[in-house]
Amino acid sequence: MSQFSVFESTVVIHLPVHRVWELLTDWAATPLWMPGIATMHSDDVQLRVGTQLIYRVGKNERHYRIHDLIENRLLVAHTSENPDGLSYRFDLKDDAGYTEVVLQVAVINPDLTVEQCEELAAAVREAEGDMLDQLRLYAEQAP
């Protein structure tokens, strides 16, 4: 699979890794920290590779599909839009009781020119570049 890197960011969240994982995978709460998402849910009770997440951006319904998963450590979700699908990779690492989260976003299987990938990447960086900061703020204030 070819990829075009959009951005990578890292934050430290002052919570244990299992709690950050719970908040990261609480789909109903996603609109509280993920830019542009109005609602998100899954019809799958169990989180697993292949789980489809349905979300709304404005009036449009879109989908993520879980591509890779290691509980409390790794979550990779791909959007279903083609040819310019996006990959979101969240890596969680226990850091002495806190959690380091690394987010890597990439255009996957681009059937786009380099210029089109660069334009898409710029738009995604502008819209979602502070996603991990928003997750940190949400997580550290969550009940």
Buried (B, 14 or more C-beta within 10 A) or exposed (E): EEBBEBBEBEBEBEBBBEBBBBBBBBBEBBBBBBEEBEEBEBEEEEBEEEBBBBBBEEEEEBEBBBBEBEEBEBBBBBBEEEEBBBBBBBBBBBBEEBBBBBBBBBBBBBEBEEEBBBEBBEEBBEEBBBBBEBBBBBBEEBE
